[in-house]
Amino acid sequence: MSFIVLAHPRRLIGILLICASGILTGCNTQQGFMTQKEVSAAELPLQTGITATIDVGPTGEFVETAEVLVTSTPRPTPIFWQEMPVIPIISNRARQIYQEGLDLGNNPNAFSKVGDCESRTTWFLSDFDLGPQYYSLGEYEHLYQVIENYRGSFNRLSMVAKPGFNAASVMVPLWADKEQCLKNEHPLACEYRIHRPSIAFIMLGTNDVYRIESFEDNLRKVIEYSIDAGVVPILTTKADNLEGDHYINAVIAELAYEYDVPLWNFWAAVQSLPNHGLQEDRAHLTWTPNNFSDPKTMLRAWPVRNLTALQVLEAFWEAVSR
C-alpha cells in the first residue's frame, strides 16, 4: 500500500490512497490513515478523489479519519502541487458556477484581477487591450480569439488589484475605493458589483507571508464569496517562495482541489527560467515586452505570465462553450 501526498511539513493534506490489490481500505492509526469503509476500486469513477486533513496528536500519532469522496465530476488528482499542470482542466463544478453567475447577470466576456501590485493593469495583460502594436503572439496566433472574447477586461483598472493587497485586505471595506465603492463595501464586492465578471484571477499570497497562519482562512473567504457571486475563482500559485517552505502554494493548491475550481500553476511555468523568473529581491518578476515570438523574451517571467494567462482564458472559454 502506498501514499501519494499533497503535503506540507506543517500539515498533511489531500491524500490519495492506492492499493495494489485494487481495494481501497482503511489503515490502522500507526500507518496514519483510516477510511470509514472498504470500497472496491472497480466501483469508483475514474476521477474519484480521496481527501483528508490529518492532525498529529501530542504523542506523534495521527488522530483524524478520512472518507472517500465519490463524484462523477472530472477532477484533477491532488498529487504534489509542483507537478500539477500550468493550465488547468476546467471541471463540471467550475462550469456550474459559471452558469449560476450568468443567471445572476454576470458578463460571460468579462474577467477580474484580484491581487497585489503584480496584478495591476500596467503589468498584467493590459497590452492585449491596447492593440497588436503592443504585443506579438508569434506561434500563438490562435489566442487572438481569446483576446477578442475578453476585450475590455485586459486594461481595466480593477478595484481589487492594488500594491500591498493580501488575502485579508481584499475583504476589508477600509481599503475600498472611496469614489467608486459603496459605504461598507469591501474591494472584492465592489469589483464584482461594478464589473460583473464571470471569472476572476485570484493572485494572492506574496504579501501574506507576514501573517501566514491566517492565509488559508482568508483565502477561503475570497473563494466562497466569489462562488456565491457566481464568479469562478481561478486560483494562482506564486513564483516566489518568500516563506521558505512553499506553504502558501500548497494551501492554494489544496483549496483549488477542495472547492473544485481551476488552479493556474504559474509557479510551474517559471521553474525553467533564469532565477525562476524572479528579480534579485526574489519577490518581483523579471520583465520584458510581450513578444511571444522571441525566444530571449520568453526567458523573462512577465511574458510567460501573460501568455499562460491567455491560455487559461482559452481553456476556460472552450470548456464553457461546449
URHUWO-V139027 format. One record per helix or strand. SS is the DSSP state (helix for helix, strand for strand). FROM is the first residue (numbers start at 1). TO is the last residue. Records with the same first field share a line. If there is no record, write none. Layout:
SS=FROM-TO  FROM-TO
This chain:
strand=2-8  11-18  23-24  35-35  39-40  49-51  53-54  56-56  62-62  66-69  107-115  135-136  161-161  197-203  232-236  263-264  278-278  285-285  290-291
helix=41-43  81-83  92-103  117-119  127-130  132-134  138-149  169-171  173-175  187-195  206-228  247-259  266-269  274-277  297-299  301-320
